[in-house]
Each structure stands twice: as structure tokens, then as C-alpha cells.
Amino acid sequence: MLADIEVDWSMPEGYLLRFLHETDGQMDGMLVCVPLRGHGRYRIATMAPPRIMAEAARTDVPPGFMKEYEPPTLAEFQVALDRLAPPGTAARNLRWSSIFRISHGIVDRYRVGRAFVAGDAAHLHPPAGGQGMNTGIQDAYNLGWKLALAAGGHAGPDLLDSYEAERRPAGESVMGRAVRVAFTDEMDNEDEKAQFLDEMQMTLTYRGTPWVGEALGWDAPDRGPAAGDRAPDVHGLTRRGVGHRLRLFELIQGTVHTLLFYGDASSTEEDLIGYEKIAVAARRQAAGLINIYVVLAPDAFTPAGIDLPVIRDTERDYRSVYGTTGPCAYLIRPDGHVGFRTRPVLAGALEDHLRTVYGGDGG
């Protein structure tokens, strides 16, 4: 049961609180209190009272329908607080209350022919273990840029199949974690930051799927974000004619791919001029639906008249975050994930990957 309620107790304000009760090692009571705006005001969730449990057990409600129950009372929430909250806790000023069932599920297929599902149409789960909103938005963006290429006649033959291959495992992961947390006393606080990033879908990766790839030379160090990882932001970039520092996210935002070449003091003039030739081929393959930059270390040589936008890694933040040493390249997808990386820059491997995304040679 849920309620918007005011609570008088000794707990500090501003924190989400979770109280558990166990009997013989088995959890038999849980109280979740989410702070709301207002002194002592909380959204409270706990087990429904026996009268509603008994009525729900006798009611078979078909999927897609709901049954109205008499809402729980202030006194029934006080019973839960007496059992689970600190002694002396008192509830007052009940604004509203309601009953909900913990539902969870995921569809077998995210795509059948020309029909696609995303968000709550694809997966439902309690919010305890992750953000269904974030997951749904990522579903939509993952599908959106691929549908845009397909509708424009620029998608590789199997690109739309990658939607289900990438997003269904993500939905399963969030649903599984949410159900474990909602129905057990499982709590993982060893690394709260990592847990938070997982729940917010910030550490989601598509590593190992057929539509991301990499080509690392035999002696190339394997560091920095891998193909499929979310591309991290970088600060302290500069560009000629721009009076303020730039973030990498300013360059890769939008609805097209972004190709980032890199060069430092070890890069030769031949390396940098070669980037121009690769860029011409990449634009042709991508039908122009790609932004291309050269990110250069502060001490890197810049050929006169290079026909690519040059971004300076003035504070060497890009080098640190992306683990770059010498010539290399990252292809960032419209949804912010690394689609391809190559170190050193292998033009043929990049061309092969672009063909999986855009199909033929662009024309």
C-alpha cells in the first residue's frame, strides 16, 4: 500500500529510508519512506493490511484491468510504522492512499516485422532496482536513430535487428534486479556509487553484440572505453575561434554518428593527412550523416590547411579518459555509445563497420 503522509519521528530529514523486519532469517516486513517536499512529509510504501490481502486473494483481475479497493486508513499505516519504524513514530495528515500490486514482465520479442515495442510496452517492473523511465527512453533513442536511417534508405540490412539484440538484455537486467530487491532483503552497499550508476543505466554496455566492434593492433594497449560502452564526457577542449572551453558531449550530441580521430606528438604528418582521406570515404558511406573531428594533443603537429575541424585536448583530459596513445579513432553512435574503435587507425576495418551500419558505400 502507498500513502502521502506526514511522519513525526527522530530520523533526519531528506533521506530515503528502508526498514526491514526478519523472522528466522526470512523477511516478513518492509517499509520504504521517500521524502517529499514539506516538513516530515513522505511517500510511504509497505505491505497492505490483512483485509485487503484477503480480498485480493479472492479476486481474479484480468491483465489490463484493475479492481478498486477501499483505500487503507491512517490507522493501518500507523500499525506498519509501530512495527517497523523507530519507537514513538506517529503518522498524521494522510493526503491520499492507494493499493498497488507488484507487477513485472518482459515481452518475448521487441520486434516482429514492422512492429516494434519500447518502454512500458516492452517491460514492466517495480522501481526498486532501477529506473524504468531511463530504460524506456534508452529503448526509444536506440530504436529512433536506427529507424531514421532505415526510413531514409541508409541502414544496413540487419541494423533494425540490433534493437532487440541490444535492448532486451538491458530490460531483463533492470527487471531482474528490481524484482530481487522488491521481494528480498538484498542490498548491495559495498560500492554505492557503482550501484547508483547501474540503477540509473549509466554503466550500460553493448559489448559483444554484432553491431559494435573494434580493431586493435597486436601491440595496442587495451584501455579506455570499449566498443559498446557509453562514451564518457571530456572537459577542457578548445577550438580555434571559440572563446570558451568545450565539452566532448557538445560535439557528439545530435542525431548522427561522430567520428573522432586522435593525434599526439608521435603522430606524423602522413597520419594526419591520412585522416582526411578516411573522412571523405566515411562521409560517402554515411551519406553525409556523420560529424568528423580531429582531437589533437597540445604538442601535436598540425598540418597547414587540414580540411577537418581541429579540437585541442588542452588539458589532456581526452587522452586520460579515452586511454589514447598515438593515432587512434572512436566512432560514437547517436545514442552516445561507442560503435567502433581502432588503434592504430585501420581504414579498412572502419569501412567494414560503417557498412554494417549504413549498408553499401553511400553513393
C-alpha positions as CSV (number, residue, x, y, z in Angstrom):
1,M,0.0,0.0,0.0
2,L,1.1,3.6,-0.7
3,A,0.4,6.9,1.1
4,D,1.3,10.6,1.0
5,I,1.6,11.2,4.7
6,E,3.4,13.2,7.4
7,V,5.5,11.4,9.9
8,D,6.8,12.6,13.3
9,W,9.9,10.8,14.3
10,S,13.6,11.1,15.2
11,M,15.0,10.3,11.8
12,P,16.9,13.0,9.9
13,E,15.0,14.7,7.0
14,G,15.9,14.4,3.3
15,Y,16.9,10.7,3.2
16,L,15.2,7.8,1.5
17,L,14.8,5.2,4.3
18,R,14.1,1.5,4.2
19,F,13.2,-0.6,7.2
20,L,13.2,-4.4,7.1
21,H,11.9,-7.0,9.6
22,E,13.0,-10.6,9.6
23,T,11.8,-13.7,11.4
24,D,14.0,-16.8,11.5
25,G,16.1,-15.3,8.7
26,Q,13.1,-14.6,6.4
27,M,12.0,-11.1,5.6
28,D,8.4,-10.6,6.7
29,G,8.1,-6.8,6.7
30,M,9.4,-3.9,4.7
31,L,8.7,-0.1,5.0
32,V,10.0,2.4,2.4
33,C,9.8,6.1,3.1
34,V,10.7,8.5,0.3
35,P,11.0,12.2,1.4
36,L,8.6,14.7,-0.3
37,R,8.6,18.5,-0.3
38,G,7.2,19.7,3.1
39,H,8.2,19.2,6.7
40,G,8.0,15.5,7.7
41,R,6.2,14.5,4.5
42,Y,6.9,11.1,2.9
43,R,5.7,8.8,0.3
44,I,5.3,5.5,2.2
45,A,5.1,2.0,0.8
46,T,4.6,-1.1,2.9
47,M,2.6,-4.3,2.9
48,A,-1.2,-4.0,2.6
49,P,-3.3,-4.9,5.6
50,P,-4.8,-8.4,6.0
51,R,-8.3,-7.2,5.0
52,I,-7.1,-6.1,1.5
53,M,-4.7,-9.1,1.2
54,A,-7.7,-11.4,1.8
55,E,-9.9,-9.6,-0.7
56,A,-7.1,-9.6,-3.3
57,A,-6.6,-13.3,-2.9
58,R,-10.3,-13.9,-3.8
59,T,-10.2,-11.6,-6.8
60,D,-9.0,-12.7,-10.2
61,V,-8.4,-9.5,-12.2
62,P,-7.6,-9.9,-15.9
63,P,-4.4,-8.3,-17.2
64,G,-5.0,-4.7,-18.3
65,F,-7.8,-4.2,-15.7
66,M,-7.8,-3.2,-12.1
67,K,-10.2,-3.5,-9.1
68,E,-10.9,-0.7,-6.8
69,Y,-10.3,-1.4,-3.1
70,E,-11.3,0.6,-0.1
71,P,-8.1,2.7,0.4
72,P,-6.0,1.9,3.5
73,T,-6.6,4.2,6.5
74,L,-4.2,6.3,8.6
75,A,-4.6,3.8,11.4
76,E,-3.4,1.0,9.2
77,F,-0.3,2.9,8.2
78,Q,0.3,3.6,11.9
79,V,0.2,-0.2,12.6
80,A,3.0,-0.6,10.0
81,L,5.0,2.2,11.5
82,D,4.6,0.8,15.0
83,R,6.1,-2.5,13.8
84,L,8.8,-1.3,11.5
85,A,9.8,2.4,12.3
86,P,11.7,3.7,15.3
87,P,9.7,3.7,18.6
88,G,7.5,6.7,19.1
89,T,6.9,7.3,15.3
90,A,3.5,8.9,14.7
91,A,1.6,9.4,11.4
92,R,-0.7,12.2,10.6
93,N,-2.3,14.3,7.8
94,L,-3.0,11.5,5.3
95,R,-3.4,13.2,1.9
96,W,-4.2,10.1,-0.1
97,S,-3.6,6.3,0.0
98,S,-3.8,3.5,-2.5
99,I,-3.2,-0.1,-3.2
100,F,-0.9,-1.5,-5.9
101,R,0.4,-4.9,-7.0
102,I,4.0,-5.5,-7.8
103,S,3.8,-6.5,-11.5
104,H,6.8,-7.4,-13.6
105,G,7.3,-8.9,-17.0
106,I,9.0,-8.5,-20.4
107,V,7.9,-9.3,-23.9
108,D,9.4,-12.2,-25.8
109,R,10.2,-10.0,-28.8
110,Y,10.9,-6.3,-29.2
111,R,10.3,-6.6,-32.9
112,V,8.1,-8.6,-35.1
113,G,8.3,-7.5,-38.8
114,R,7.3,-3.8,-38.9
115,A,6.1,-3.7,-35.4
116,F,8.3,-2.6,-32.5
117,V,7.7,-2.1,-28.8
118,A,9.6,0.1,-26.3
119,G,9.4,1.4,-22.8
120,D,6.4,0.2,-20.7
121,A,5.1,-1.7,-23.7
122,A,8.2,-3.9,-23.6
123,H,8.9,-4.3,-19.9
124,L,7.3,-3.6,-16.5
125,H,8.8,-3.8,-13.1
126,P,8.8,-2.2,-9.7
127,P,11.1,0.8,-9.4
128,A,13.2,-0.6,-6.5
129,G,16.1,-1.8,-8.6
130,G,16.3,0.6,-11.5
131,Q,14.7,3.4,-13.4
132,G,12.1,2.2,-15.9
133,M,11.9,5.7,-17.3
134,N,15.6,5.8,-18.1
135,T,15.3,2.3,-19.6
136,G,12.3,3.3,-21.7
137,I,14.0,6.5,-23.0
138,Q,17.1,4.5,-24.0
139,D,14.8,2.0,-25.8
140,A,13.3,4.8,-27.8
141,Y,16.6,6.5,-28.7
142,N,18.3,3.2,-29.6
143,L,15.4,2.4,-31.9
144,G,14.9,6.0,-33.1
145,W,18.2,6.6,-34.8
146,K,18.1,3.2,-36.5
147,L,14.6,3.7,-37.8
148,A,15.7,7.1,-39.1
149,L,18.4,5.5,-41.1
150,A,16.1,2.8,-42.4
151,A,13.4,5.3,-43.3
152,G,15.9,7.3,-45.3
153,G,17.2,4.3,-47.1
154,H,20.6,4.4,-45.4
155,A,20.5,1.5,-42.9
156,G,22.4,-1.8,-43.2
157,P,20.2,-4.8,-43.9
158,D,20.3,-6.1,-40.3
159,L,20.6,-2.8,-38.4
160,L,17.0,-2.9,-37.2
161,D,17.6,-6.3,-35.7
162,S,20.2,-4.8,-33.4
163,Y,17.4,-3.0,-31.5
164,E,16.1,-6.2,-29.8
165,A,19.6,-7.7,-29.5
166,E,20.8,-4.7,-27.6
167,R,17.8,-3.6,-25.6
168,R,16.1,-6.8,-24.5
169,P,19.1,-7.9,-22.3
170,A,19.0,-4.4,-20.8
171,G,15.4,-4.7,-20.0
172,E,15.9,-8.2,-18.5
173,S,18.7,-6.9,-16.3
174,V,16.7,-4.0,-14.9
175,M,13.6,-6.1,-14.3
176,G,15.6,-8.9,-12.6
177,R,17.4,-6.5,-10.3
178,A,14.2,-4.7,-9.4
179,V,12.4,-8.0,-8.6
180,R,15.2,-9.2,-6.4
181,V,15.3,-6.0,-4.4
182,A,11.5,-5.8,-4.2
183,F,10.9,-9.3,-3.0
184,T,14.0,-9.9,-0.8
185,D,16.2,-8.1,1.6
186,E,19.0,-8.0,-0.9
187,M,21.0,-4.8,-0.5
188,D,24.4,-4.2,-2.1
189,N,26.1,-1.2,-0.4
190,E,29.7,-2.2,-0.9
191,D,30.0,0.3,-3.7
192,E,27.1,2.7,-3.5
193,K,28.3,4.8,-6.5
194,A,28.6,1.8,-8.8
195,Q,25.2,0.6,-7.6
196,F,23.6,4.0,-8.3
197,L,25.2,4.2,-11.8
198,D,23.9,0.7,-12.6
199,E,20.4,1.6,-11.4
200,M,20.4,4.8,-13.5
201,Q,21.6,2.8,-16.6
202,M,24.7,4.9,-16.8
203,T,27.0,1.9,-17.0
204,L,25.0,0.1,-19.6
205,T,27.2,-1.5,-22.3
206,Y,26.5,-3.3,-25.6
207,R,29.9,-5.0,-25.6
208,G,30.0,-8.2,-27.6
209,T,26.9,-7.5,-29.8
210,P,27.4,-7.9,-33.5
211,W,26.8,-4.2,-34.3
212,V,29.7,-2.8,-32.3
213,G,33.3,-3.6,-33.0
214,E,37.0,-2.7,-32.6
215,A,40.3,-3.2,-34.4
216,L,43.3,-3.0,-32.0
217,G,46.8,-3.7,-33.3
218,W,48.7,-6.5,-31.8
219,D,50.7,-4.1,-29.7
220,A,47.9,-1.6,-29.0
221,P,47.1,-1.1,-25.3
222,D,43.5,-2.1,-24.4
223,R,42.4,0.8,-22.3
224,G,39.7,3.5,-22.5
225,P,36.0,2.8,-23.2
226,A,35.5,-0.3,-25.3
227,A,33.1,-0.8,-28.2
228,G,29.6,-0.8,-26.8
229,D,30.4,1.2,-23.7
230,R,28.7,4.6,-23.1
231,A,31.1,7.3,-24.3
232,P,32.3,9.3,-21.3
233,D,32.4,13.1,-21.3
234,V,35.6,15.1,-21.5
235,H,36.2,18.7,-20.3
236,G,38.8,21.3,-21.2
237,L,38.7,21.0,-25.0
238,T,39.4,24.1,-27.1
239,R,38.7,25.1,-30.7
240,R,40.1,28.0,-32.7
241,G,37.7,30.9,-32.8
242,V,35.8,29.7,-29.7
243,G,36.4,31.7,-26.6
244,H,35.3,29.1,-24.0
245,R,36.3,25.6,-23.2
246,L,34.3,22.8,-24.7
247,R,32.9,19.5,-23.5
248,L,33.0,16.4,-25.7
249,F,29.3,16.0,-25.2
250,E,28.8,19.3,-27.1
251,L,30.5,17.7,-30.1
252,I,28.7,14.3,-30.1
253,Q,25.2,15.5,-29.2
254,G,22.6,15.3,-32.0
255,T,21.2,12.6,-34.2
256,V,24.2,11.5,-36.3
257,H,27.4,9.5,-35.7
258,T,30.5,11.3,-34.7
259,L,34.0,10.1,-35.7
260,L,36.9,11.3,-33.5
261,F,40.4,10.9,-34.8
262,Y,43.2,11.5,-32.3
263,G,46.8,12.6,-32.7
264,D,49.7,13.4,-30.4
265,A,53.4,14.2,-30.7
266,S,54.0,10.7,-32.0
267,S,51.6,11.2,-34.9
268,T,53.2,12.1,-38.3
269,E,52.1,14.5,-40.9
270,E,51.2,11.4,-43.0
271,D,49.0,10.1,-40.2
272,L,47.0,13.4,-40.0
273,I,46.7,13.9,-43.7
274,G,45.5,10.3,-44.0
275,Y,42.6,11.2,-41.7
276,E,41.3,13.5,-44.4
277,K,41.2,10.6,-47.0
278,I,39.4,8.3,-44.5
279,A,37.0,11.1,-43.7
280,V,36.0,11.5,-47.3
281,A,35.2,7.8,-47.6
282,A,33.4,7.8,-44.3
283,R,31.1,10.7,-45.3
284,R,30.3,8.9,-48.6
285,Q,29.4,5.7,-46.8
286,A,27.3,7.5,-44.2
287,A,25.6,9.6,-46.9
288,G,26.9,12.7,-45.0
289,L,25.1,11.6,-41.8
290,I,28.3,11.9,-39.7
291,N,30.3,14.6,-38.0
292,I,34.1,14.2,-38.0
293,Y,36.7,15.9,-35.8
294,V,40.5,15.6,-35.2
295,V,41.3,15.8,-31.5
296,L,45.0,16.8,-31.1
297,A,47.2,16.9,-28.0
298,P,48.7,20.3,-27.2
299,D,52.1,19.2,-28.6
300,A,50.8,17.5,-31.7
301,F,51.8,18.8,-35.2
302,T,49.0,20.4,-37.2
303,P,49.4,20.3,-41.0
304,A,48.7,23.6,-42.7
305,G,45.2,23.7,-44.3
306,I,44.0,20.4,-42.8
307,D,40.4,20.1,-44.0
308,L,38.9,18.8,-40.8
309,P,37.7,20.6,-37.6
310,V,40.6,20.5,-35.1
311,I,39.9,20.2,-31.4
312,R,42.7,20.7,-28.9
313,D,42.9,18.4,-25.9
314,T,44.4,21.3,-24.0
315,E,44.2,19.7,-20.6
316,R,44.9,16.2,-21.8
317,D,41.6,15.1,-20.4
318,Y,40.6,13.2,-23.6
319,R,43.9,11.4,-23.6
320,S,43.4,10.3,-20.0
321,V,39.7,9.3,-20.2
322,Y,40.0,7.5,-23.6
323,G,43.4,6.0,-23.0
324,T,44.7,7.3,-26.2
325,T,48.4,6.9,-27.3
326,G,49.3,7.7,-30.8
327,P,46.9,7.6,-33.8
328,C,43.5,6.1,-33.0
329,A,39.8,6.8,-33.7
330,Y,36.5,6.4,-31.9
331,L,33.1,6.3,-33.7
332,I,30.3,7.5,-31.3
333,R,26.7,6.5,-32.1
334,P,23.8,8.9,-31.9
335,D,22.7,7.2,-28.6
336,G,26.1,8.1,-27.0
337,H,27.6,4.6,-27.1
338,V,30.9,3.7,-28.8
339,G,30.1,1.9,-32.0
340,F,33.7,1.3,-33.1
341,R,37.2,2.0,-32.0
342,T,40.5,1.4,-33.8
343,R,44.1,1.8,-32.6
344,P,46.1,2.5,-34.8
345,V,43.6,3.8,-37.4
346,L,42.8,0.9,-39.7
347,A,40.8,2.4,-42.6
348,G,39.6,-1.0,-43.9
349,A,38.2,-2.1,-40.5
350,L,36.4,1.2,-40.1
351,E,34.9,0.9,-43.6
352,D,33.7,-2.6,-42.8
353,H,32.0,-1.4,-39.6
354,L,30.3,1.5,-41.3
355,R,28.9,-0.9,-43.9
356,T,27.1,-2.8,-41.1
357,V,25.5,0.5,-40.0
358,Y,24.8,2.2,-43.4
359,G,24.8,-0.7,-45.8
360,G,26.6,0.0,-49.1
361,D,29.0,2.7,-49.9
362,G,26.5,5.5,-49.6
363,G,26.6,6.6,-53.2
